[in-house]
């Protein structure tokens, strides 16, 4: 899955940036909702972002090592 996402991000950088922006916005809104409204339902979104960030890191490392422009 890491290799596939690395190739996807190399072939479609605009989609990768959009995905990163979506994850950042989701994290900011979820943190705000948890802090301001004390609604613990939004912790699931924070957990989702926390699970996806390592995918970005591993794909970036794979792309740097094995895929060259």
C-alpha angles and dihedrals in degrees: 000000000000092000092049093050091047090055090044092052091048094049096040109030093163091058091047091052091048090051091050091049091050092051092048092049091046090052094048094048093046094050090048092049092049093048101038102037099025088227109154093195089087093062087084089064091050088051091050091053090046090055094049098047093072088054089057091048095049092045091050091050092048091048092050093049104038111015117067127189 
